[in-house]
Amino acid sequence: MTLLFLFQIFLFKKNHIDRFSTNSWISIRFFCFSFFLNIQLIVTFLSGAIVTSTAQILRRTLRPLFVSPSSPLSKFKILYDMAGFFTTVIVLNYIAAPFVVLTIDKGLMIWKDLYFFGHILCGAVILMEWIGIMKWIRQKSFPILGVEKVNVNGKIKKK
């Protein structure tokens, strides 16, 4: 009963813990969920938090370039959607490797054989956001390409 109460308060009702940033909140949520499945799978869930944060950054930066009707790249939206789909499938299979093989040793061996490419790419995107390169790209490319203002989720703001 107490565990269910804590789960409801601290994991599902975000308004009680507004002091955490979105990325921290995602990491905390994935970390807590991992304890209910298998303690060895914490690496998979923490990697899932990193991938989720990376996806938010890329969506905020790239999506307006393809969705905005005034952007010259809007005619390539179908390619953007297909690339997003295939990237999602590849990254999901990569991140879920330890979960599928059910041991952290074999999962880390799979990631090592793939040179940790997913973690390195996600880390590079998060580092670029942290340094400010992604924000600079949004500030410089959106006006040049005629892209309207977008909100945090990458959706075009209504006027």
DSSP file (Angstrom, degrees, kcal/mol; ACC not computed):
  #  RESIDUE AA STRUCTURE BP1 BP2  ACC     N-H-->O    O-->H-N    N-H-->O    O-->H-N    TCO  KAPPA ALPHA  PHI   PSI    X-CA   Y-CA   Z-CA
    1    1 A M     >        0   0    0      0, 0.0     4,-2.1     0, 0.0     5,-0.1   0.000 360.0 360.0 360.0 -45.2    0.0    0.0    0.0
    2    2 A T  H  >  +     0   0    0      1,-0.2     4,-2.5     2,-0.2     5,-0.2   0.897 360.0  52.1 -65.3 -40.0    2.8    2.4    0.9
    3    3 A L  H  > S+     0   0    0      1,-0.2     4,-2.4     2,-0.2    -1,-0.2   0.903 109.3  49.5 -63.8 -41.7    4.7    1.6   -2.2
    4    4 A L  H  > S+     0   0    0      2,-0.2     4,-2.3     1,-0.2    -1,-0.2   0.903 110.3  51.2 -63.0 -41.2    1.7    2.3   -4.4
    5    5 A F  H  X S+     0   0    0     -4,-2.1     4,-2.5     2,-0.2    -2,-0.2   0.929 111.2  47.1 -61.2 -46.5    1.1    5.6   -2.6
    6    6 A L  H  X S+     0   0    0     -4,-2.5     4,-2.7     1,-0.2     5,-0.5   0.888 110.2  53.8 -63.3 -38.7    4.7    6.7   -3.2
    7    7 A F  H  X>S+     0   0    0     -4,-2.4     4,-1.6    -5,-0.2     5,-1.0   0.922 111.4  45.4 -60.8 -44.1    4.5    5.6   -6.8
    8    8 A Q  I  X>S+     0   0    0     -4,-2.3     5,-0.9     3,-0.2     4,-0.7   0.926 119.0  40.2 -66.7 -44.7    1.4    7.8   -7.3
    9    9 A I  I  <5S+     0   0    0     -4,-2.5     4,-0.4     3,-0.2     7,-0.3   0.954 125.9  29.8 -71.0 -51.2    2.7   10.8   -5.6
   10   10 A F  I  <5S+     0   0    0     -4,-2.7    -3,-0.2    -5,-0.2    -2,-0.2   0.685 128.7  32.4 -90.6 -18.7    6.3   10.9   -6.8
   11   11 A L  I  <5S+     0   0    0     -4,-1.6    -3,-0.2    -5,-0.5     3,-0.1   0.763 126.4  28.8-108.7 -30.7    6.1    9.3  -10.2
   12   12 A F  I  <<S+     0   0    0     -5,-1.0     2,-0.9    -4,-0.7    -3,-0.2   0.704 109.0  63.1-107.4 -21.3    2.8   10.2  -11.7
   13   13 A K    > < +     0   0    0     -5,-0.9     3,-1.6    -4,-0.4     4,-0.3  -0.751  58.1 175.6-106.8  86.1    1.9   13.6  -10.1
   14   14 A K  G >   +     0   0    0     -2,-0.9     3,-1.6     1,-0.3    -1,-0.2   0.721  66.9  77.1 -65.2 -22.7    4.6   15.8  -11.4
   15   15 A N  G 3  S+     0   0    0      1,-0.3     3,-0.5    -3,-0.1    -1,-0.3   0.695  88.5  60.2 -65.4 -15.5    3.1   19.0   -9.9
   16   16 A H  G <  S+     0   0    0     -3,-1.6    -1,-0.3    -7,-0.3     2,-0.2   0.720 111.9  37.6 -80.4 -20.9    4.4   17.8   -6.5
   17   17 A I    X   +     0   0    0     -3,-1.6     3,-0.8    -4,-0.3    -1,-0.2  -0.543  67.0 144.9-128.9  66.4    8.0   17.9   -7.7
   18   18 A D  T 3   +     0   0    0     -3,-0.5    -1,-0.1     1,-0.2    -3,-0.1   0.546  57.4  80.4 -80.8  -6.7    8.3   20.9  -10.0
   19   19 A R  T 3  S+     0   0    0     -3,-0.1     2,-0.3     2,-0.0    -1,-0.2   0.671  77.0  84.9 -77.1 -13.7   11.8   21.6   -8.9
   20   20 A F  S <  S-     0   0    0     -3,-0.8     2,-0.1     1,-0.1    -3,-0.0  -0.639  81.0-122.8 -86.0 144.1   13.3   18.9  -11.3
   21   21 A S     >  -     0   0    0     -2,-0.3     4,-2.5     1,-0.1     5,-0.2  -0.334  31.4-103.7 -73.8 167.9   13.9   19.7  -14.9
   22   22 A T  H  > S+     0   0    0      1,-0.2     4,-2.3     2,-0.2     5,-0.2   0.910 121.6  49.7 -61.3 -43.4   12.2   17.5  -17.5
   23   23 A N  H  > S+     0   0    0      1,-0.2     4,-2.0     2,-0.2    -1,-0.2   0.899 112.1  47.6 -65.8 -39.8   15.4   15.6  -18.3
   24   24 A S  H  > S+     0   0    0      2,-0.2     4,-2.5     1,-0.2    -1,-0.2   0.906 110.8  52.7 -64.8 -40.6   16.0   14.9  -14.6
   25   25 A W  H  X S+     0   0    0     -4,-2.5     4,-2.4     1,-0.2    -2,-0.2   0.902 108.0  50.1 -62.4 -42.2   12.4   13.8  -14.1
   26   26 A I  H  X S+     0   0    0     -4,-2.3     4,-2.5     1,-0.2     5,-0.2   0.922 111.1  49.4 -62.3 -43.7   12.7   11.4  -17.0
   27   27 A S  H  X S+     0   0    0     -4,-2.0     4,-2.4     1,-0.2    -2,-0.2   0.915 111.5  48.5 -62.4 -43.7   15.8    9.8  -15.5
   28   28 A I  H  X S+     0   0    0     -4,-2.5     4,-2.3     2,-0.2    -1,-0.2   0.914 112.2  49.2 -63.0 -43.1   14.3    9.5  -12.1
   29   29 A R  H  X S+     0   0    0     -4,-2.4     4,-2.2     2,-0.2    -2,-0.2   0.932 112.9  45.7 -64.4 -46.5   11.2    7.9  -13.5
   30   30 A F  H  X S+     0   0    0     -4,-2.5     4,-1.6     1,-0.2    -1,-0.2   0.902 112.3  52.3 -63.1 -40.6   13.1    5.3  -15.6
   31   31 A F  H  X S+     0   0    0     -4,-2.4     4,-0.7    -5,-0.2    -2,-0.2   0.916 110.8  46.9 -62.6 -43.7   15.4    4.5  -12.7
   32   32 A C  H >< S+     0   0    0     -4,-2.3     3,-0.7     1,-0.2     4,-0.5   0.896 110.3  52.4 -66.8 -39.9   12.5    3.8  -10.4
   33   33 A F  H >X S+     0   0    0     -4,-2.2     3,-1.2     1,-0.2     4,-0.5   0.835  99.7  64.3 -64.4 -31.0   10.7    1.7  -12.9
   34   34 A S  H >X S+     0   0    0     -4,-1.6     4,-1.6     1,-0.3     3,-0.8   0.804  92.1  63.1 -65.8 -27.9   13.8   -0.5  -13.4
   35   35 A F  H << S+     0   0    0     -4,-0.7    -1,-0.3    -3,-0.7     4,-0.2   0.760  97.4  57.6 -67.8 -23.6   13.6   -1.7   -9.8
   36   36 A F  H <4 S+     0   0    0     -3,-1.2    -1,-0.2    -4,-0.5    -2,-0.2   0.661 114.4  35.3 -83.3 -15.0   10.3   -3.4  -10.4
   37   37 A L  H << S-     0   0    0     -3,-0.8     2,-0.3    -4,-0.5    -2,-0.2   0.869 130.4 -34.6 -99.9 -62.6   11.6   -5.6  -13.2
   38   38 A N    ><  -     0   0    0     -4,-1.6     3,-1.9     1,-0.1    -1,-0.2  -0.888  41.3-134.3-166.2 130.3   15.1   -6.6  -12.5
   39   39 A I  G >  S+     0   0    0     -2,-0.3     3,-1.1     1,-0.3    -1,-0.1   0.781 105.3  63.1 -62.1 -26.9   18.0   -4.7  -10.8
   40   40 A Q  G >  S+     0   0    0      1,-0.2     3,-0.5     2,-0.1    -1,-0.3   0.658  93.2  64.5 -71.4 -14.5   20.3   -5.8  -13.6
   41   41 A L  G <>  +     0   0    0     -3,-1.9     4,-1.8    -7,-0.3     3,-0.3   0.281  65.7 104.1 -95.8  12.2   18.3   -3.8  -16.1
   42   42 A I  H <> S+     0   0    0     -3,-1.1     4,-2.8     1,-0.2     5,-0.3   0.879  77.5  58.3 -58.6 -37.1   19.0   -0.4  -14.7
   43   43 A V  H <> S+     0   0    0     -3,-0.5     4,-2.2     1,-0.2    -1,-0.2   0.895 104.8  50.4 -61.3 -40.5   21.5    0.3  -17.5
   44   44 A T  H  > S+     0   0    0     -3,-0.3     4,-2.0     2,-0.2    -1,-0.2   0.928 113.3  44.6 -63.4 -44.7   18.8   -0.3  -20.1
   45   45 A F  H  X S+     0   0    0     -4,-1.8     4,-1.7     2,-0.2    -2,-0.2   0.871 112.8  49.9 -72.3 -36.1   16.3    2.1  -18.4
   46   46 A L  H  X S+     0   0    0     -4,-2.8     4,-1.8     2,-0.2    -1,-0.2   0.882 110.8  50.9 -67.5 -36.1   18.9    4.8  -17.8
   47   47 A S  H  X S+     0   0    0     -4,-2.2     4,-2.5    -5,-0.3    -2,-0.2   0.877 106.5  55.6 -65.2 -36.4   19.9    4.5  -21.4
   48   48 A G  H  X S+     0   0    0     -4,-2.0     4,-2.3     1,-0.2    -2,-0.2   0.871 105.3  51.9 -62.1 -36.5   16.2    4.9  -22.3
   49   49 A A  H  X S+     0   0    0     -4,-1.7     4,-2.2     2,-0.2    -1,-0.2   0.895 109.7  49.1 -65.8 -39.8   16.1    8.1  -20.3
   50   50 A I  H  X S+     0   0    0     -4,-1.8     4,-2.3     2,-0.2    -2,-0.2   0.916 112.1  48.2 -65.2 -42.5   19.1    9.4  -22.3
   51   51 A V  H  X S+     0   0    0     -4,-2.5     4,-2.6     2,-0.2    -2,-0.2   0.893 110.3  52.1 -65.3 -39.7   17.5    8.4  -25.6
   52   52 A T  H  X S+     0   0    0     -4,-2.3     4,-2.0     2,-0.2    -2,-0.2   0.917 110.6  47.4 -63.2 -43.2   14.2   10.1  -24.6
   53   53 A S  H  X S+     0   0    0     -4,-2.2     4,-2.0     1,-0.2    -2,-0.2   0.904 112.4  50.0 -64.0 -40.8   16.1   13.3  -23.7
   54   54 A T  H  X S+     0   0    0     -4,-2.3     4,-2.7     1,-0.2     5,-0.2   0.907 108.4  52.6 -63.6 -42.0   18.0   13.2  -27.0
   55   55 A A  H  X S+     0   0    0     -4,-2.6     4,-2.5     1,-0.2    -1,-0.2   0.889 108.0  51.4 -62.3 -38.9   14.7   12.6  -29.0
   56   56 A Q  H  X S+     0   0    0     -4,-2.0     4,-2.3     2,-0.2    -1,-0.2   0.917 111.1  47.8 -63.1 -42.8   13.2   15.7  -27.3
   57   57 A I  H  X S+     0   0    0     -4,-2.0     4,-1.6     2,-0.2    -2,-0.2   0.940 114.6  44.9 -64.1 -47.2   16.2   17.8  -28.3
   58   58 A L  H  X>S+     0   0    0     -4,-2.7     4,-3.3     1,-0.2     5,-0.6   0.882 112.5  51.7 -66.2 -37.6   16.2   16.6  -31.9
   59   59 A R  H  X5S+     0   0    0     -4,-2.5     4,-1.2    -5,-0.2    -1,-0.2   0.919 110.1  48.9 -64.6 -42.2   12.4   17.0  -32.2
   60   60 A R  H  <5S+     0   0    0     -4,-2.3    -1,-0.2    -5,-0.2    -2,-0.2   0.823 120.5  37.6 -65.7 -30.7   12.6   20.6  -31.0
   61   61 A T  H  <5S+     0   0    0     -4,-1.6     4,-0.3    -5,-0.2    -2,-0.2   0.891 127.4  27.2 -89.0 -43.6   15.4   21.4  -33.4
   62   62 A L  H >X5S+     0   0    0     -4,-3.3     3,-1.1    -5,-0.2     4,-0.8   0.848 104.3  69.3 -93.4 -37.0   14.5   19.4  -36.6
   63   63 A R  H >X<S+     0   0    0     -4,-1.2     4,-2.0    -5,-0.6     3,-1.3   0.876  94.7  55.3 -57.8 -44.2   10.8   19.0  -36.7
   64   64 A P  H 3> S+     0   0    0      0, 0.0     4,-1.6     0, 0.0    -1,-0.3   0.815 100.6  61.9 -60.4 -26.8    9.9   22.7  -37.3
   65   65 A L  H <4 S+     0   0    0     -3,-1.1     8,-0.4    -4,-0.3    -2,-0.2   0.812 115.4  31.5 -66.8 -28.2   12.1   22.7  -40.4
   66   66 A F  H << S+     0   0    0     -3,-1.3    11,-0.2    -4,-0.8    -1,-0.2   0.654 121.0  48.0-102.9 -19.5   10.0   20.0  -42.0
   67   67 A V  H  < S+     0   0    0     -4,-2.0    -2,-0.2    10,-0.1    -4,-0.1   0.805  83.7  96.6 -93.4 -33.2    6.5   20.8  -40.6
   68   68 A S    ><  -     0   0    0     -4,-1.6     3,-1.4    -5,-0.3     6,-0.2  -0.389  67.7-144.7 -63.2 126.6    6.3   24.5  -41.2
   69   69 A P  T 3  S+     0   0    0      0, 0.0    -1,-0.2     0, 0.0     5,-0.1   0.789  98.5  54.8 -63.7 -26.5    4.5   25.2  -44.4
   70   70 A S  T 3  S+     0   0    0     76,-0.2    77,-0.1     4,-0.0    -2,-0.1   0.557  86.8 100.7 -84.9  -6.6    6.7   28.2  -45.2
   71   71 A S  S X  S-     0   0    0     -3,-1.4     3,-1.5    -7,-0.2     4,-0.2  -0.573  72.6-137.7 -79.6 139.3    9.9   26.2  -44.9
   72   72 A P  G >  S+     0   0    0      0, 0.0     3,-0.5     0, 0.0    -1,-0.1   0.688 104.3  60.5 -67.5 -15.6   11.6   25.0  -48.2
   73   73 A L  G >  S+     0   0    0     -8,-0.4     3,-1.9     1,-0.2    -8,-0.1   0.460  75.2  94.9 -88.1  -1.3   12.2   21.7  -46.5
   74   74 A S  G X  S+     0   0    0     -3,-1.5     3,-1.3     1,-0.3    -1,-0.2   0.770  74.7  64.3 -64.4 -24.2    8.4   21.0  -45.9
   75   75 A K  G <  S+     0   0    0     -3,-0.5     3,-0.3     1,-0.3    -1,-0.3   0.658  97.9  57.0 -72.9 -12.5    8.2   19.0  -49.2
   76   76 A F  G <> S+     0   0    0     -3,-1.9     4,-2.0     1,-0.2     3,-0.3   0.134  70.5 112.6-100.5  19.2   10.6   16.5  -47.6
   77   77 A K  H <> S+     0   0    0     -3,-1.3     4,-2.7     1,-0.2     5,-0.2   0.861  73.1  56.3 -61.4 -36.5    8.4   15.8  -44.6
   78   78 A I  H  > S+     0   0    0     -3,-0.3     4,-2.3     1,-0.2    -1,-0.2   0.886 108.2  48.0 -64.5 -37.1    7.7   12.2  -45.7
   79   79 A L  H  > S+     0   0    0     -3,-0.3     4,-2.7     2,-0.2    -1,-0.2   0.885 110.5  51.9 -67.7 -38.3   11.4   11.5  -45.8
   80   80 A Y  H  X S+     0   0    0     -4,-2.0     4,-2.2     2,-0.2    -2,-0.2   0.914 110.9  48.0 -61.5 -43.7   11.7   13.1  -42.3
   81   81 A D  H  X S+     0   0    0     -4,-2.7     4,-2.2     2,-0.2    -2,-0.2   0.907 113.1  47.1 -64.3 -42.8    8.9   10.8  -41.1
   82   82 A M  H  X S+     0   0    0     -4,-2.3     4,-2.5     2,-0.2     5,-0.2   0.915 112.4  49.2 -67.1 -42.1   10.5    7.7  -42.6
   83   83 A A  H  X S+     0   0    0     -4,-2.7     4,-2.4     1,-0.2    -2,-0.2   0.897 111.4  50.7 -63.1 -39.5   13.9    8.5  -41.2
   84   84 A G  H  X S+     0   0    0     -4,-2.2     4,-2.1    -5,-0.2    -1,-0.2   0.894 110.4  49.4 -63.8 -40.8   12.4    9.1  -37.8
   85   85 A F  H  X S+     0   0    0     -4,-2.2     4,-2.2     2,-0.2    -2,-0.2   0.953 114.3  43.0 -63.6 -50.9   10.6    5.8  -37.9
   86   86 A F  H  X S+     0   0    0     -4,-2.5     4,-2.4     1,-0.2     5,-0.2   0.877 113.4  52.2 -66.6 -37.1   13.7    3.8  -38.9
   87   87 A T  H  X S+     0   0    0     -4,-2.4     4,-2.7    -5,-0.2     5,-0.3   0.910 109.0  51.2 -63.2 -41.5   15.9    5.6  -36.4
   88   88 A T  H  X S+     0   0    0     -4,-2.1     4,-2.5    -5,-0.2    -2,-0.2   0.919 110.9  47.6 -61.2 -45.1   13.4    4.8  -33.7
   89   89 A V  H  X S+     0   0    0     -4,-2.2     4,-2.1     2,-0.2    -2,-0.2   0.924 114.6  46.0 -63.6 -45.0   13.3    1.1  -34.5
   90   90 A I  H  X S+     0   0    0     -4,-2.4     4,-2.2     2,-0.2    -2,-0.2   0.941 115.9  44.3 -65.3 -47.4   17.2    0.9  -34.7
   91   91 A V  H  X S+     0   0    0     -4,-2.7     4,-2.9     2,-0.2     5,-0.3   0.888 112.1  53.0 -67.4 -38.5   17.7    2.8  -31.4
   92   92 A L  H  X S+     0   0    0     -4,-2.5     4,-2.1    -5,-0.3    -1,-0.2   0.920 111.5  45.7 -62.7 -43.2   15.0    0.9  -29.6
   93   93 A N  H  < S+     0   0    0     -4,-2.1     4,-0.3    -5,-0.2    -1,-0.2   0.881 114.3  49.4 -66.8 -37.1   16.5   -2.4  -30.5
   94   94 A Y  H >< S+     0   0    0     -4,-2.2     3,-1.1    -5,-0.2    -2,-0.2   0.946 114.4  43.2 -65.4 -48.7   20.0   -1.2  -29.6
   95   95 A I  H 3< S+     0   0    0     -4,-2.9     4,-0.3     1,-0.2    -2,-0.2   0.841 111.3  55.0 -68.5 -33.5   18.9    0.2  -26.2
   96   96 A A  T 3X S+     0   0    0     -4,-2.1     4,-2.3    -5,-0.3    -1,-0.2   0.423  76.1 103.5 -83.0   3.3   16.8   -2.9  -25.3
   97   97 A A  H <> S+     0   0    0     -3,-1.1     4,-2.3    -4,-0.3     5,-0.2   0.913  81.9  45.6 -55.0 -49.1   19.6   -5.4  -25.9
   98   98 A P  H  > S+     0   0    0      0, 0.0     4,-1.0     0, 0.0     5,-0.4   0.856 112.6  52.8 -63.9 -30.5   20.3   -6.0  -22.2
   99   99 A F  H  4 S+     0   0    0     -4,-0.3    -2,-0.2    -3,-0.2    -3,-0.1   0.888 110.8  46.6 -68.5 -39.0   16.6   -6.3  -21.5
  100  100 A V  H  < S+     0   0    0     -4,-2.3    -1,-0.2     1,-0.2    -3,-0.1   0.906 116.8  41.3 -72.1 -42.5   16.2   -8.9  -24.3
  101  101 A V  H  < S-     0   0    0     -4,-2.3    -1,-0.2    -5,-0.2    -2,-0.2   0.594 100.6-139.0 -83.8  -9.2   19.2  -11.1  -23.2
  102  102 A L  S  < S+     0   0    0     -4,-1.0     2,-0.4    -5,-0.2    -3,-0.1   0.559  70.5  87.3  65.8  13.0   18.2  -10.6  -19.5
  103  103 A T     >  -     0   0    0     -5,-0.4     4,-1.7     1,-0.1    -2,-0.2  -0.999  68.7-142.9-138.6 144.5   21.8  -10.2  -18.3
  104  104 A I  H  > S+     0   0    0     -2,-0.4     4,-2.8     2,-0.2     5,-0.2   0.836 100.0  59.1 -72.5 -32.3   23.8   -7.0  -18.0
  105  105 A D  H  > S+     0   0    0      2,-0.2     4,-1.8     1,-0.2    -1,-0.2   0.946 110.2  40.2 -63.0 -49.5   27.0   -8.8  -19.0
  106  106 A K  H  > S+     0   0    0      2,-0.2     4,-2.1     1,-0.2    -1,-0.2   0.873 115.1  53.6 -67.9 -36.0   25.7  -10.0  -22.4
  107  107 A G  H  X S+     0   0    0     -4,-1.7     4,-2.4     2,-0.2    -2,-0.2   0.922 109.7  46.7 -64.3 -43.7   24.0   -6.7  -23.0
  108  108 A L  H  X S+     0   0    0     -4,-2.8     4,-2.5     1,-0.2    -1,-0.2   0.847 109.9  55.0 -66.1 -32.5   27.2   -4.7  -22.4
  109  109 A M  H  X S+     0   0    0     -4,-1.8     4,-2.4    -5,-0.2    -2,-0.2   0.894 107.9  48.9 -66.4 -38.7   29.0   -7.1  -24.6
  110  110 A I  H  X S+     0   0    0     -4,-2.1     4,-1.4     2,-0.2    -2,-0.2   0.942 113.1  46.6 -63.8 -47.1   26.5   -6.4  -27.4
  111  111 A W  H  <>S+     0   0    0     -4,-2.4     5,-2.9     1,-0.2     6,-0.3   0.887 111.7  52.0 -62.4 -38.0   26.9   -2.6  -26.9
  112  112 A K  H ><5S+     0   0    0     -4,-2.5     3,-1.7     1,-0.2    -1,-0.2   0.906 106.4  53.1 -65.3 -40.9   30.7   -3.1  -26.9
  113  113 A D  H 3<5S+     0   0    0     -4,-2.4    -1,-0.2     1,-0.3    -2,-0.2   0.805 110.9  47.6 -63.2 -28.3   30.5   -5.0  -30.1
  114  114 A L  T ><5S-     0   0    0     -4,-1.4     3,-1.5    -5,-0.1    -1,-0.3   0.247 115.9-118.8 -94.7  11.5   28.6   -2.1  -31.6
  115  115 A Y  T < 5 -     0   0    0     -3,-1.7    -3,-0.2     1,-0.3     5,-0.1   0.742  52.9 -80.6  59.0  27.6   31.1    0.4  -30.1
  116  116 A F  T 3><S+     0   0    0     -5,-2.9     4,-2.5    -6,-0.2    -1,-0.3   0.827  78.8 160.0  52.6  35.9   28.5    2.1  -28.0
  117  117 A F  H <>  +     0   0    0     -3,-1.5     4,-2.5    -6,-0.3     5,-0.2   0.862  67.5  51.2 -60.1 -37.6   27.4    4.0  -31.1
  118  118 A G  H  > S+     0   0    0      2,-0.2     4,-2.4     1,-0.2    -1,-0.2   0.917 112.0  45.5 -66.4 -42.7   24.0    4.9  -29.7
  119  119 A H  H  > S+     0   0    0      2,-0.2     4,-2.7     1,-0.2    -2,-0.2   0.892 113.4  50.2 -67.5 -39.2   25.3    6.2  -26.4
  120  120 A I  H  X S+     0   0    0     -4,-2.5     4,-2.2     2,-0.2    -2,-0.2   0.923 112.7  46.1 -66.4 -43.6   28.0    8.2  -28.2
  121  121 A L  H  X S+     0   0    0     -4,-2.5     4,-2.2    -5,-0.2    -2,-0.2   0.924 115.0  46.6 -65.4 -43.5   25.5    9.8  -30.6
  122  122 A C  H  X S+     0   0    0     -4,-2.4     4,-2.6     1,-0.2     5,-0.2   0.917 112.6  50.5 -64.1 -42.2   23.0   10.6  -27.8
  123  123 A G  H  X S+     0   0    0     -4,-2.7     4,-2.4    -5,-0.2    -1,-0.2   0.882 108.8  52.2 -62.5 -37.7   25.8   12.0  -25.6
  124  124 A A  H  X S+     0   0    0     -4,-2.2     4,-2.4     2,-0.2    -1,-0.2   0.912 110.8  46.8 -65.2 -42.2   27.0   14.2  -28.5
  125  125 A V  H  X S+     0   0    0     -4,-2.2     4,-2.1     2,-0.2    -2,-0.2   0.924 113.9  47.5 -66.2 -43.3   23.5   15.6  -29.0
  126  126 A I  H  X S+     0   0    0     -4,-2.6     4,-2.5     1,-0.2    -2,-0.2   0.897 112.5  50.1 -64.8 -39.2   23.0   16.2  -25.3
  127  127 A L  H  X S+     0   0    0     -4,-2.4     4,-2.7    -5,-0.2     5,-0.2   0.903 109.1  51.6 -63.9 -41.4   26.4   17.9  -25.2
  128  128 A M  H  X>S+     0   0    0     -4,-2.4     5,-1.9     1,-0.2     4,-1.6   0.884 112.1  46.8 -63.1 -37.9   25.6   20.1  -28.2
  129  129 A E  H  <5S+     0   0    0     -4,-2.1    -2,-0.2     4,-0.2     6,-0.2   0.915 112.4  49.8 -68.3 -42.3   22.4   21.2  -26.4
  130  130 A W  H  <5S+     0   0    0     -4,-2.5    -2,-0.2     1,-0.2    -1,-0.2   0.891 112.3  46.7 -65.2 -40.4   24.2   21.8  -23.2
  131  131 A I  H  <5S-     0   0    0     -4,-2.7    -1,-0.2    -5,-0.2    -2,-0.2   0.826 118.2-112.6 -70.6 -31.5   26.9   23.9  -24.9
  132  132 A G  T  X5S+     0   0    0     -4,-1.6     4,-2.1    -5,-0.2    -3,-0.2   0.481  81.0 122.6 112.9   6.1   24.2   25.8  -26.8
  133  133 A I  H  ><S+     0   0    0     -5,-1.9     4,-2.4    -6,-0.2    -4,-0.2   0.911  76.6  49.9 -67.2 -41.6   24.9   24.7  -30.3
  134  134 A M  H  > S+     0   0    0     -6,-1.0     4,-2.3     2,-0.2    -1,-0.2   0.900 111.0  49.3 -65.2 -40.0   21.4   23.4  -30.8
  135  135 A K  H  > S+     0   0    0     -7,-0.3     4,-2.6    -6,-0.2    -1,-0.2   0.905 110.6  50.9 -64.1 -40.5   19.8   26.6  -29.6
  136  136 A W  H  X S+     0   0    0     -4,-2.1     4,-2.4     2,-0.2     5,-0.3   0.901 108.6  51.8 -62.8 -41.2   22.1   28.5  -31.9
  137  137 A I  H  X S+     0   0    0     -4,-2.4     4,-2.7     1,-0.2     5,-0.5   0.921 111.4  47.4 -61.1 -43.6   21.0   26.3  -34.8
  138  138 A R  H  X S+     0   0    0     -4,-2.3     4,-1.4     1,-0.2    -2,-0.2   0.915 113.6  47.3 -64.0 -42.1   17.4   27.0  -34.0
  139  139 A Q  H  < S+     0   0    0     -4,-2.6    -2,-0.2     1,-0.2    -1,-0.2   0.866 121.0  35.7 -68.7 -36.0   18.0   30.8  -33.7
  140  140 A K  H  X S+     0   0    0     -4,-2.4     4,-1.0    -5,-0.2    -2,-0.2   0.879 121.0  41.0 -87.1 -40.6   19.9   31.1  -36.9
  141  141 A S  H  X S+     0   0    0     -4,-2.7     4,-2.4    -5,-0.3     6,-0.2   0.842 104.6  62.7 -82.7 -32.2   18.2   28.6  -39.2
  142  142 A F  H  X>S+     0   0    0     -4,-1.4     5,-2.8    -5,-0.5     4,-0.7   0.943 107.8  41.4 -62.1 -48.8   14.6   29.2  -38.4
  143  143 A P  H  45S+     0   0    0      0, 0.0     3,-0.5     0, 0.0    -1,-0.2   0.893 114.9  52.2 -65.6 -36.3   14.5   32.8  -39.6
  144  144 A I  H  <5S+     0   0    0     -4,-1.0    -2,-0.2     1,-0.2    -3,-0.1   0.906 115.3  40.6 -64.7 -41.4   16.6   32.1  -42.7
  145  145 A L  H  <5S-     0   0    0     -4,-2.4    -1,-0.2     2,-0.1    -3,-0.1   0.465 114.6-115.7 -86.8  -2.0   14.3   29.3  -43.7
  146  146 A G  T  <5 +     0   0    0     -4,-0.7     2,-0.3    -3,-0.5   -76,-0.2   0.814  54.9 164.4  74.7  30.5   11.1   31.2  -42.8
  147  147 A V      < -     0   0    0     -5,-2.8    -1,-0.2    -6,-0.2     3,-0.1  -0.656  33.9-124.8 -84.4 135.1   10.1   28.8  -40.0
  148  148 A E        -     0   0    0     -2,-0.3   -80,-0.1   -84,-0.2    -1,-0.1  -0.180  40.4 -76.0 -70.6 169.2    7.4   30.1  -37.6
  149  149 A K        -     0   0    0      8,-0.1     8,-2.1     7,-0.1     2,-0.3  -0.362  51.7-157.9 -63.5 144.9    7.9   30.1  -33.9
  150  150 A V  B     -A  156   0A   0      6,-0.3     6,-0.2    -3,-0.1     2,-0.1  -0.905   9.3-126.4-126.1 155.1    7.6   26.7  -32.2
  151  151 A N    >   -     0   0    0      4,-2.8     3,-1.8    -2,-0.3     6,-0.0  -0.210  46.3 -80.9 -88.5-172.7    6.8   25.7  -28.6
  152  152 A V  T 3  S+     0   0    0      1,-0.3   -92,-0.1     2,-0.1    -1,-0.0   0.825 128.3  54.4 -60.9 -34.6    8.9   23.3  -26.4
  153  153 A N  T 3  S-     0   0    0      2,-0.1    -1,-0.3     1,-0.1     3,-0.1   0.465 119.4-106.0 -81.1  -0.9    7.4   20.2  -28.1
  154  154 A G  S <  S+     0   0    0     -3,-1.8     2,-0.3     1,-0.3    -2,-0.1   0.540  76.6 136.1  88.4   6.7    8.4   21.3  -31.6
  155  155 A K        -     0   0    0      1,-0.1    -4,-2.8   -88,-0.0    -1,-0.3  -0.639  63.5-103.1 -89.0 148.1    4.8   22.2  -32.5
  156  156 A I  B     -A  150   0A   0     -2,-0.3    -6,-0.3    -6,-0.2     2,-0.2  -0.500  37.8-120.0 -70.9 131.8    4.1   25.4  -34.4
  157  157 A K        -     0   0    0     -8,-2.1     2,-0.3    -2,-0.2    -8,-0.1  -0.504  23.9-122.1 -74.0 138.7    2.6   28.1  -32.1
  158  158 A K              0   0    0     -2,-0.2    -1,-0.1     1,-0.1    -8,-0.0  -0.584 360.0 360.0 -79.0 142.4   -0.8   29.4  -33.1
  159  159 A K              0   0    0     -2,-0.3    -1,-0.1     0, 0.0    -2,-0.0   0.467 360.0 360.0 -82.7 360.0   -1.0   33.1  -33.7
